[in-house]
Amino acid sequence: MVLVGVGASYAAEGALPGETLYPVKVEINERVRTWTAFSQEAQAEWSVVRTTRRLEEVERLATAGDLNDALGEEIATRLDKNTEEASKAIVSLKKDSKTVAADTSSRLESSLRVHERMLVQVAEERADLSSQIHVILETVRTKAESVSEIRQEIEK
């Protein structure tokens, strides 16, 4: 049973929203990784990685033409949640290490901006998915601005 569980967990890492193993990826694998991030720095870094994973998922779905309204809303909600958790972790980290907090917020902001440009490009190429992508783009833009403000505050 352990081998089956480990195998399913491993297979779930490549799952996208809407696929059978996706709940295993986000509800089991990612929660375990969250629990194993003991330091504030590790928690902040994991939050950045999780946010980037959501952005990569939407890009893969959109590029393949598999993005629909329900998946777009689910991803936007998860992206919002993951980015909020990252922002909170960065603010908490700021109390102990401003340099690490600034670096982590800079990486998060950079990831959001890079994926924003990629999503714009995909929206231009896939006009049929433009409305779904724009919902996510609004979330990405809002969160990038918020993270930028946090970074600027830390840098002061």
PyMOL commands that set and color helices and strands:
alter all, ss='L'
color gray80, all
select helices_A, chain A and resi 2-12+22-35+40-64+69-94+98-125+127-155
alter helices_A, ss='H'
color red, helices_A
deselect
rebuild
show_as cartoon
